[in-house]
Every structure is written in C-alpha cells, then in structure tokens.
C-alpha cells in the first residue's frame, strides 16, 4: 500500500487529503490558520502558522493509524499572490503578505502608469493591475521597508517556502509565478523589465518549474520536525483554483468549474491561449503543455451573503448557533419562498469593485427595484441571483472568445446550497453538477503528487478513479426565459450607472 498526500494551503486554513492511490480517499484533515490583520488593508500571516498546521495534520494521520513511511509523495494546492521576503540564511524577514493584502494601491497605480494594462496583459496574462499582485507588494516593501529590502536574498511564494522547509531546495512553480506581474507567460521565465523596475535581480527569485515535478526528498531535519519519512518525495503543486478544477474532474475542453467561496471564480481549459486573443480574460499556465487555464473571477461571492447574514439575521444567527443549525440553510429556506426574480429586485454585487468582465474598481453595490413591500427574504434571494448573474457575465465572455461551454461543475461553500445551485443552473441555462468529494483542491494536489512519482501515466487515469458526480441540477425552462430578461436588465443597469461610478 502507498499513500499520496495533497495539502491545500488557503488564507485561513490548511486542508489535506490522504489518498490510497489504488483504492481512493482515506482521510481528510483540516487545521485553521491564525490570521493577522494589521489594518483593513494589511493581511499577514506568520509562516510558522503553516508549518505548525502541517505538522498537526501529519500527526493526526499518525494518530489515525497511518504508517507515515508509506506516504510516498506530497504536493500542494496554494492560494496565489502570497509572498514573503527571506534572508541569506533562509529566515523570513517578513510575515507572509497574503493574497488579499491590498496595501499597495499606490504602487499598483505606479506600475499601471509605467507599463500600461495592455502590456501587462500581453506579458503576464493579467488584464488589470490590482494591488494584490506580488509586484505591487515588492514595490511597497522597497519603498516602505528599505531595511528589509536590503537584506532580502529571496522573494518567495508561500509554496516555495514550504517546499524549502521540507527539502532544503529553493524552487518556484509556474502557476504561482503567473500572477506576480514579473513572470513572462510566453517565455516561462521572469520578466526583466519588471524586475528592473522593482529593483530585484533574477538571482533573488527561485528557478521556475512546472506543476507536479519532483523536487526532492524530505530532509533529515524536516523528517524530525514534521514526522514525514526521508523516503517521502516532495513535488511542486499548483495554484488552488487549478487544483480544485483538477480535483473536480475539469480536465477537458467544454467543462467549466465555478467556485463560490468568499469570491467567485470560473475555470476552463483552452488550447494555445495567449493575450493576442484579448478580451481581458485572465489566463494561467496549465499542467499540460500547449494549454492554458482561463480564470475569470469576481471579488463578490459568498462574502456578500455573509454580509447579509450579519446585517439582517443577527438574532437568528445567534439562535442557530446555540441550536447547532446552519444559518445559511435557514436563510436559503426563506429565500426559496421568494419567486424567481426576487420580486423585481436586481442586485449589482460589486461591493469591492468589479473584476471580470468589467474590470472597474470604481463600481459599487446596487440593489435596484426596492419598494415599500420589499422584504429581506427578497434581498436574500437577489444576492444568490446576483452572483449567478456575475457567473453568467463571464460565461458570455468565454463564449464570445469562441470557447465552448457545455457543462459546469460547482465547488466551494456555494455548492452546499441546493437553492443556489438551482438558481445558477437556471441563470446559465446549463446543467450544473456537484461532487461527492467537496474538498477538490486538496484532492487535486494529491493527484499531482501521484503524477510526480509516476503512479498515474495520465491525469485522466487519476480523475476517472477518484472524481464522482453526486447530483445534477437541470435548468427549468420557464426560469431560463425569465432570467434571460433579468440578465439583459442587469447589464443595462450597470451600463447606465457607469457615469456615476467613481464620481465624487
């Protein structure tokens, strides 16, 4: 018997899937990460939180009776855009500046002014310069913490640092590099003009590898620290959205995965994609050569439903917690009594600006159609519909780019809501599938671990063995017609409000 371990490192937790590569998933473990908010814009985490979390997960497997020496390979799913600065002894000079950290808005504007959106998109695959991108954070450190910048030997991503702690080797993986703004998608190397602007050298960045590449065995010191065997092999992982797509079986043309968590993202594979195809769709390298992974996304997702819960259901939330009930399912049940169309309410869910397809940081949230009879249950349903409308906007963007869209699989917390899944199916006019295994990112990482040590010849072999659909939501024909009209109105409302967005 041999095991594969996939570790999914997110902003607030580490999730792991331990897989028997012959027979299936054995154990799932989760450890929370202590987040550190310095202010509303600064979001940092001590790297030892991740080290400690992985140690606890390995210990939990051991306590479950797993022979740790039989874990043959480990790989990773990692939240992008999280970086830290390391000195010549491999010691962190900073905490991990997490992907959601947006302190570098001024630096983002400077980069945009210097290079322009068109050049950034052509080189990196990112259609807009956002303060979350690592280049902006590097510039911020250089300008605001020069003593750290002067001592920096390496600028690492979170995945790089974890692999370094396990193997002693310093490497980077291309999907992590891809959204840095200092990675050249076409050459697969670091982008010199941006490095010059940031005043960092190539030698301060790790060499770039593909996903699912064997890096090295666990070192003796790491074996003592983590409990893993020195025979265990460590492989490069992949960006978490791509890992989730792999764990959901999204490995063929025409299939979309959508993840509704705090944010919303869509993932689809495209052949030979590049910025020349335009249309502002973000793209990443994929595990297979000659293919790209397109990842349009929105900052507006489950976070708005959370806002709604906090502001409108405070008392009910406290009661549900005491009774051990899921407050979101209670809100869903109330929203399900509201007819499709939310009694005329249409929400623009741009609470943090609009990303794809609009790319408009000045856009704000709007609830259109309020009247004296509007109730909070109608607002609740309008949020579910608004997120579905954002997804449809991006599906339409993909179709305009001649990318076939045939089926969709749903992941993330939103997939646990039957009402939300049905609304998405109706709005998109597509069958929507949910999966038996909800933890697709850590499963995807485990399958990459198997590829790295040749347990699977092809990715399809692994996916066919482990990925199973649990339910299919079939769109309602009457609701398809209704939502077609609502979608047109949704787009018109946004268009007419454009002159207002950003005005003082």
SEDOBA-449375 format. One record per residue: x, y, z of N, C-alpha, C in turn. Coordinates in steps of 0.2 Angstrom, whole numbers, plus 5000, padded with zeros to 4 digits. Each point is the difference from the previous one (the first is absolute). Layout:
BEGIN
XYZXYZXYZ;...
***
This chain:
BEGIN
500449945000499650065000500450065000;499850054996500450075000499550055000;500250065003499650065001500250064997;499650044997500150074998499750055004;500450055001499750055005499950074996;499450035000499950064997499950055005;500350065000499950055005499850064997;499450035002499750064997500150065005;500550044999500150065004499650064998;499550025004499650064999500250055004;499550055000500250065004499849995008;499649965001499849995007500049935003;500249954995500049935003500549964995;500249945002500349954996499649945000;499949984994499549944999500549954997;499949935002500449954997499649944998;500249974995499749934998500549954999;499949955004500549944999499749954996;500349984995499749954995500449944999;499749945000500249944998500050004993;500550004996500050014993499649944996;500049955004499649944996499350005002;499850025006499349995003499650065001;500350065001499650065001500250045006;499650055002500150055005500049965007;500550015004500049975007499850055005;500350055000499950055006500050074997;499650045004500050084998500250035007;500450055000500250035006500050084999;499850045005500050074999500350035006;500450054999500250045006500050084998;499750045005499950074999500750035001;500050064996500650045000499850075004;500450025004499950065004500250064995;499550044998500150054996500250075004;500450044997500250065003499850064996;499550045002499850064997500350065003;500550034997500350065003499550064999;499750014994499550054999499549974995;499550044998499649984995500349984993;500650024999500349984993500649955001;500250005006500649965001499849935003;500249954996499849935002500649955000;500349995006500649965000499949945004;500449954999500049945004500749975002;500149985006500749985002500149934996;500650004997500149934996500049945004;500250015007500049945004499349985001;499550044999499349975001499949944995;500250014994500049954995500449945001;500650015003500449955002499749965006;499850035005499649975005499449964998;499650034995499449974998500249934996;500550004996500249944997500249955004;500450025005500249955005499449975004;499550045002499449975003499649954996;500050024993499749964996500349934999;500750004999500449945000499949965006;500050035006499949975006499349975001;499550034997499349975000500049944996;500350004994500049944996500449945004;500550025004500449945004499549985005;499650045003499649985006499449964997;499950014994499449964997500349934997;500649985002500349944998500349994993;500150064997500450004994500849995001;500349964997500749995000500350054995;500350065003500250054997500649994995;500349945001500549984995499749984993;499449995000499649984994499850064996;500050065002499950064996500550014995;499949984994500550004995500150074997;499550045000500150074996499550055003;500350065000499650065003500050054994;499450034999500050064996499550055003;499950064997499650055003499550044995;499550025003499650054997500150075005;500150054996500250065004499650074998;499850035005499750074998500550044997;499850034994500550044997500250075003;500550034997500250075002500250015007;500249955004500250015007500849995000;500350055002500850004999500350025007;500649985001500450025006500750014997;500450045004500750024999500449965005;500649974997500449965004500750024999;500449995006500750025000500449944997;500750015000500549964997500049935004;499850005007499949945004499449964999;499550034996499449974999499550025005;500150055004499650025005499550064998;499449995001499550054998500250075003;500050054996500150075002499350045001;499549974997499350025001499549945001;499450025002499549955000499849994993;499649954999499749994993499550054999;500150044994499650054998499549974996;499449995002499549954997499750034994;499749964996499750024994499550055000;499650005006499550065001500250065002;500750015002500350065002500050054994;499750065002499950054995500350075002;500549995004500350075002500450044994;500149964995500550034995499650034994;499450035002499650044994500450054997;500450045003500450054997500549974995;500349955002500549964996499749974994;499449985001499649974994499950054995;499850065002499950054995500750024997;500550015004500750014997500249954994;499849945002500249954995499650004994;499350025001499650014994500250054996;500250065003500250064996500749984996;500449965003500649994997500049954994;499649955001500049954995499350004996;499550025003499350004996499749935001;499350005000499749935001500149964994;500050034994500149954994500749965000;500550045002500649965001500049955005;499850025006499949955005499649944998;499550014997499649944998500449964995;500350034995500449964995500549965003;500450035005500549965003499849955005;499550025005499949965005499449965000;499550024996499349975000499550035005;500250055003499650045005499750064997;499350014999499850064996500050065004;500150005006500050065004500550005005;500350065002500550005006499650025006;500049945004499650015007500650005005;499850035006500550015005500249935004;499649954998500149935003500649974997;500250024993500549964997500750015003;500449955000500650005004500550064998;500050024993500450054998499950075004;499450015001499850065004500249995007;500049945003500249995007500850015001;500349984995500850005000500150084999;499750034996500150085000499950035006;499449985003499950035007500549995005;500349945000500549985005500650044999;500250014993500650044999499950075002;499450034999499950075002499950015007;499749955004499850015006500449975006;500349944998500449975004500749984997;500450054999500650004996500549955004;500050005007500449965003499949924999;499449984999499849944998500249984993;499950054995500249994993500749995000;500450045003500749995000500349935002;499749975005500249945002499749944997;499650014995499649954996500549964996;500049935001500349964995499649974995;499449985003499449974995499450035002;499650014994499350025001499649934998;499749985005499749934999499250005000;499749964997499349985001499949965006;499449995002499949965006500249934998;499849974994500249934999500749994999;500450054998500750005000500349995007;499850045004500249995007499949945003;499449974999499849935003500549954997;500050004994500549954996500750015003;500250065001500750015002500149975007;499550015005500049975006500049935000;499749974995500049925000500649974997;500250044995500649964995500650045001;500050065002500650045000500250034993;499549994995500150034993499650064999;500250044996499750074999499749994993;499449994999499750004993499350045000;499850024994499350034999499749964995;499350005000499649974996499650054995;499949984994499850054995499350035001;499649975003499350035001500050045006;500549995005500150055005500350074997;500549994996500350064997499550044995;499549964997499750034995499650075001;499850015006499650065002500450055004;500749995000500450045003500150074997;499950004993500150064996500850004998;500449965003500750004998500249934997;499549974997500149934996499750014993;500549984996499850004992499749944998;499350004999499749944998500349964994;500250044995500249974994500749975000;500450035004500749975001500049955005;499650015005500049955006500550025005;500350075000500550025004499850075003;500450025004499950065004500050064994;499750055001499950064995500550055002;500550014996500650055002499850075001;499650034996499850075001499650015006;499649965002499750005007500550005005;500449955000500549995005500450065001;500250034994500450065001499650065003;499450004999499650055003499949995007;500049945002499949985007500750005004;500550004996500750005003500149945003;499849944997500249945003500449964994;500449955002500449974995499749934999;500149974995499849934999500249955005;500650015002500349965005499650005007;499650055001499650015006499349964999;499949974994499449964999500249934999;499649955002500249934999499949984993;500449954998499849974993499349984999;499850004994499249994999500049924997;499549965003499949944998499349994998;499849954997499349984998499649975006;499450005000499649965006500249934999;499949975006500149925001500749984998;500550045002500749984998500349985007;500449945000500349985006500650055002;500050035006500550045002500549975004;499949965005500449975004499749965006;500449965003499749965006500050055006;499649985005500050035006500749995003;500350065003500650005003500049965007;500649995002500049975007499750045005;500250075000499750055005499350014999;499750004994499350014999499649935002;500449954999499649935003500050015007;500550025004499950015007499550055002;499950064996499650055002499249984998;499949974994499349994998499849935001;500549955001499749935001500049964993;500150034995500049974993500749964999;499949944997500649964998500550044995;500649985001500550034995499949974993;499749955000499849964993499450044997;499750045003499450044997500350054995;499750004995500250054994499550065000;500350064999499650065000500050024993;499450024997499950034994499750075000;500150034994499750074999499349995000;499650055002499349995000499750054994;499550035002499650044995499650055003;499850064997499650055003499349975002;499750025005499449965003499450004996;499950054996499449994996500149954994;500649994998500249954995500049935003;500250005006500049935004499349985001;499650055002499249985001499749984994;500250034994499749984994500249934998;500649985001500349934999499649955005;500050025006499649965005499349994999;499750054995499349994998499949974993;500649984998499949964993500050054994;500250065001500050054995500650004996;500149954995500649994997499949994992;499450034998499949994993499650064997;500150014994499750064997499250005001;499750065001499350005000499750005007;500449985005499850005007500250065004;499650035004500250055004499949985008;500450025004499950005007499950075003;499550005004499950075003500149985008;500350055003500150005007499750065004;499549995004499750055003500249995008;500650045002500250005006499950085003;500550025003500050075001500050044994;500349984995500050034993499749954995;499950024994499749954995500650004994;500149944998500549994995499749944995;500250014994499849954995500749974997;500049944998500649974997499849964994;500450014995499949964994500749994996;500149954997500649984996499950034993;500550034997500050024993500749984997;499949994994500649984996500450064997;500650005002500550054997499750075001;499850025006499750075001500650045001;499950074998500550055001499650075000;500450055002499750065001499850034993;500249974995499850024993499349994999;499749955004499349994999499650055004;500350045004499750065003499449985004;499550055000499450005004500150005008;500650015002500150015007499949945005;500049944997499949945004500749985004;500050005006500749985003500249934999;500649994998500249934999500649985003;500149945002500549975004500349944996;500749985001500249944997499649945003;500049944996499749945002500549955001;499749945003500549955001500249964993;499650014995500249974994500350054995;500549994997500350044995499550024994;500050064998499650034995499350025002;499949995006499350025003500150055005;499450045000500050055006499449995004;500050035006499450005004499750075001;499450014998499750075000499750005007;500050065003499850005007499650075001;499550024996499650065002499749995007;500050065004499849995007499750075002;499750005006499750065003500150005007;500150065003500150005007499349995004;499550004996499350005003499749935000;500049975006499749935000499749995006;500249945004499749995006500150055005;500550044999500150065005499450045001;499650014994499450045000499549975004;499949934999499549975004500250005008;500750005001500250015007499850075003;500150054996499850065002499250015001;499749974996499249995001499849975006;500449945001499849975007500250045006;500550035000500250045006499650065001;499850034994499650075001499249985001;499849954997499349995000499749945004;500549965002499849945004500449995006;500250055003500450005006499749955006;499350025001499749965006499949934998;499849984994499949944997500749965000;500550034999500749974999500249985007;499850045005500249985007499649945002;499450004999499549945001500249944997;500250004993500249954996500749975003;500450045002500649985003499949965007;499650025004499849965006499749944999;499649994994499649944999500449964995;500650024998500449964996499849994993;499650054997499850004994500450054995;500049994994500350044995499650064998;500250065002499650064998499950014993;500549984996499950014993499449964997;500049945002499449964998499350025002;500050045006499450035002499950064996;500550044998499950054995499749984993;500449944998499849974994499249985000;499849975005499349985000499550065000;500250065003499650054999500050034993;500650004997500150034994499649964995;500049935001499749964995499250015000;499750035005499350024999499950064996;500550044998500050054995500049984993;499550024996500049984993500750024996;500249964995500550024996499950074997;500650045001499950074998500050055006;500049975006500050035007499550065000;499449994997499550055001500250074997;500449994994500250064997500750035002;500349975005500750035002500549974996;500550054998500649984996500650035004;500549965002500550025003500650004996;500450065000500750004997500549995006;500349945000500349985006500850025001;500150064998500750034999500250035007;500049975005500150035007500750025000;500549974997500750015000500250024993;499650034996500250014993499849944996;500150014993499849954995500749984997;500149935000500649974997499749984993;500049944998499849974994499250004999;499850024995500350024994500150084999;499750045005500050075000500750035001;500449975005500650035002499950075002;499650025005499850075002500150005007;500550035003500150005007499650055003;499750054996499550055003499349985000;499849944998499349975000499949995007;499350015002499849985007499449965000;499849985006499449965000499450044999;499549974997499350034999499549955001;499450025003499449965000499550044996;499849984995499550034995499349975001;499550055001499349975000499750005007;500350035005499750005006499450045000;499549985004499450035001499849995007;499450035002499749995007499949935002;499949964995499849935002500649955000;500650034998500649965000500249975007;500149945000500249975007500749974999;500349985006500749985000500049934997;499549965000500149934996500150014993;499650064997500150014993500750034999;500350045004500750025000500549945000;499849955005500449945000500149964994;499449994996500049974994500350044995;500050065000500350054995500749995000;500349995006500749995001500249934996;499749955001500149934997500050014992;499550044998499950014993500550044997;500250055004500650054998500649964998;500249965005500649964999500049964994;499449974999499949964994500050044993;499850065001500050054994500850024999;500450005005500750024999500349944996;499849945002500349944997499850004993;499350014999499850004993500450064995;500150055003500450064997500749974997;500349965004500649974998500049944996;499449965000499949954995499950034994;499650064999499950034994500750034997;500450025004500750024998500349954997;500049945003500449944997499749984994;499350004999499749984994500250054994;500050065002500250054995500749994997;500449975004500749984998500049934997;499549984998499949934996500349945005;499850015006500249945005499449965001;500049944998499349965001499949995008;499450015002499749995007499549954999;500149945003499549954999499749985007;500450005005499849985007500450035005;499750005006500350045005499949965007;500650005003500049975007500150055005;499749995006500050055005500449985006;500450055003500449985006499950065005;500449995005500050055005499349995005;500050055005499450005004499450014997;500050044994499350014996499749934998;500549954999499749944997499649965005;500050025006499649965006499350035000;499950054996499350035000499649984994;499549955001499649984994499750054997;499750055003499750064997500550044996;500650015002500450044997500249964993;500249945001500149964994499550004995;499450005002499450004995500050074997;500050055004500050074997500650004995;500649985001500550004995499949964994;499749945001499849974994499550034996;499550035003499550044996500250064997;500550045003500350064997500449994994;500449945001500549984995499649964994;499549975002499749964995500449944998;500349975005500549955000499949955005;500149934999500049965006500550015005;499950005006500650025005500049935004;500749985001500149945004500450025006;499849965006500450015006500349935001;500550005004500549945001499949965006;500249945000500049965007500550035004;500650014998500550035004500050074999;499950045006500050074999500750035000;500449975003500750035001500449984994;499950044995500349984993500750035000;500250055003500650034999500649955003;499849985006500549955003500049934997;499549984997500049944996500450014994;499950064996500450024994500750005002;500250025006500750005001500349935001;499649965003500249935001500149964994;499550024995500149974993500650024997;500250065001500750034997500549965004;500049995006500549965003500149934997;499449974998500149944997500350004993;499850064996500450014994500750015000;500250035005500750025001500549945001;499749945003500349945002499849954995;499750014995499849954995499549955002;499650025005499449955002499550004995;499950064996499550004995500450024993;499949974995500350024993499750074998;499350005000499650064998499650035005;499950065000499550035005499349975000;499849984994499349974999500049945004;500549965000500049945004499850015008;500350055002499950025007499350035001;499850044996499350045001499549944999;500049964995499549954999500049955006;500549995004500049965006499750035006;500150075001499850035006499450055000;499850034994499650055000499349984998;499550015004499349974999499550065001;499550004995499550055000499449985005;499850045005499549985005499350024997;499950064997499350024998500150054994;499550004996499950044994499450055001;500150064999499450055000499950024993;499449984998499750014993499750075000;500250044995499650075000499349994999;499650055003499350004998499850044994;499749984996499950034993499750075001;499550015005499650065001500550055003;500449985005500550045003500550024996;500249964995500550024995499850064996;499350004998499850064996499950065005;499849995006500050065005500750035001;500549965001500650025002500450034994;499849984994500350034994499850085000;499450015002499850075000500350045006;500149975005500350035006500750014999;500349964996500750014999500150064995;499650014995500050054996499950075004;499650005005499850065004500650015004;500349955003500650005004500650044997;500149984994500550034996499950074998;499350024999499850074998500150045007;499849975005500150045007500750025001;500549954999500750025000500250054995;499849994994500250054995499850075001;499350015003499850075001500350035006;500349965005500350025006500750024999;500349984994500750014999500250085001;499650044998500250075001500150025008;499649975004499950015007500649975004;500249944998500549965003500750055000;500350015006500650035000499950085001;499450024999499950085001500050025007;500350055001500050035007499450055002;
***
